[in-house]
Amino acid sequence: MTPSPAATQPIAPRAWTVDALFNPAARYLALFAISVSFFFPVSGLGFDLCMLHAATGLPCPGCGMSRAISAISQGDFSAAMGLNPFAFFAWPTFLVLAVLTLLPTRLRQRVEARVRSSPRAGKIYELVFWSFLGFGLIRLGVFLVLAERFP
């Protein structure tokens, strides 16, 4: 019995993972976020950007991410770890996406094509994504049990 053509082809990352990363809006948002992070106050703006936190005092998976990315940009790594450790995944990802945004179209398309054909790229993205959500749920549970407000 011969294997089907699909069985002999390398497994490409799921389309949504790569599309989410290379979406032009995501790339421009990453460029904006990295640029602003060098000036954004690590202490925050004085009001909540997160609707869940504003309404309940409980953290969502992304709570603290803006301040943590700013802390990394400003060299305060311990503050970043305390605010949201996933910023250490987000910051380099944002930086790469920002650089891709500034590259000539042909070069950017070659880089994107290489990542799209990599079976590991989608798996890594999915692993980080699901870990991020799991971390957020665990952190939410801890704050619910302790009845504390997230800083």
C-alpha positions in Angstrom: 0.0 0.0 0.0 1.4 3.4 -1.0 1.1 6.4 1.4 -1.2 9.1 0.4 0.3 12.3 -1.0 -0.8 14.2 2.1 1.1 11.7 4.3 4.4 12.4 2.6 4.2 16.2 2.7 5.7 18.1 5.6 3.2 19.2 8.2 2.7 23.0 7.7 1.7 25.1 10.7 -2.0 25.7 11.0 -3.0 28.7 8.9 -4.4 30.7 11.8 -1.2 30.8 13.7 0.9 32.2 11.0 -1.8 34.4 9.6 -2.2 35.9 13.1 1.5 36.7 13.3 2.0 38.1 9.8 -1.3 40.0 9.5 -0.3 43.6 8.4 -2.4 45.0 11.3 -0.5 42.8 13.8 2.8 43.9 12.3 1.9 47.6 12.6 0.6 47.2 16.1 3.8 45.5 17.1 5.8 48.3 15.6 3.7 50.8 17.5 3.9 48.8 20.7 7.6 48.4 20.7 8.1 52.1 19.8 5.8 53.3 22.6 7.2 50.8 25.2 10.4 52.8 25.6 8.3 55.8 26.9 5.2 54.1 28.4 5.4 54.4 32.2 6.0 51.0 33.9 3.7 52.2 36.7 0.9 52.5 34.1 -1.3 55.4 32.9 -3.4 55.7 36.0 -6.4 53.9 34.5 -7.1 50.4 33.5 -6.7 49.3 29.9 -8.2 45.9 30.7 -12.0 45.9 31.0 -12.1 42.7 33.1 -9.6 44.2 35.6 -11.4 47.5 35.7 -14.7 45.8 36.4 -13.6 43.1 38.9 -10.0 43.8 40.0 -9.1 40.3 38.7 -6.4 39.8 36.0 -7.0 38.4 32.5 -4.2 36.5 30.8 -2.9 39.7 29.3 -3.1 41.9 32.4 0.2 43.7 33.1 1.5 42.9 29.6 1.7 46.6 28.4 3.6 47.5 31.6 5.8 44.4 31.4 6.8 45.1 27.8 7.6 48.7 28.8 9.6 47.4 31.7 11.7 45.1 29.4 12.2 48.0 27.0 13.4 50.1 29.9 15.6 47.4 31.4 13.6 46.6 34.4 13.4 42.8 34.0 12.3 41.9 37.5 9.3 44.2 37.3 8.4 42.7 33.9 8.5 39.2 35.4 6.2 40.2 38.2 3.7 42.0 35.9 3.4 39.3 33.3 6.2 36.7 32.5 4.8 36.2 29.0 6.1 39.6 28.1 9.5 37.8 27.6 7.8 35.9 24.7 5.8 38.9 23.4 8.7 41.5 23.4 11.0 39.6 21.0 8.0 38.6 18.9 6.9 42.3 18.7 10.5 43.3 17.8 10.7 40.8 15.0 7.3 41.8 13.6 8.3 45.5 13.9 11.5 44.8 11.9 9.6 42.8 9.4 7.2 45.7 8.9 10.1 48.0 8.0 11.7 45.5 5.6 11.2 45.8 1.8 8.2 43.7 0.7 10.2 41.1 -1.2 12.5 40.3 1.8 9.5 40.3 4.2 7.7 37.9 1.9 10.7 35.5 1.8 10.9 35.5 5.6 7.2 34.9 5.9 7.3 32.1 3.3 10.1 30.4 5.2 8.2 30.6 8.5 5.0 29.4 6.9 6.8 26.3 5.5 8.3 25.5 8.9 6.4 22.8 10.8 7.9 24.0 14.1 6.8 27.6 13.8 3.1 26.9 14.2 3.7 24.4 16.9 5.8 26.9 18.9 3.2 29.6 18.4 0.4 27.3 19.6 2.4 26.1 22.6 3.1 29.7 23.7 -0.6 30.7 23.0 -2.1 27.9 25.0 0.5 28.3 27.8 -0.4 32.0 27.9 -4.1 31.1 28.3 -3.4 28.4 30.9 -1.2 30.8 32.9 -4.0 33.4 32.8 -6.6 31.0 34.1 -4.3 29.8 36.9 -3.5 33.4 37.8 -7.1 34.3 37.7 -7.9 31.3 40.0 -5.2 32.3 42.5 -6.5 35.9 42.7 -10.1 34.5 43.1 -9.0 32.2 45.9 -6.9 34.8 47.7 -9.5 37.5 47.2 -6.8 40.0 46.2 -6.8 42.7 43.6 -4.2 42.4 40.9 -1.8 45.4 40.9 
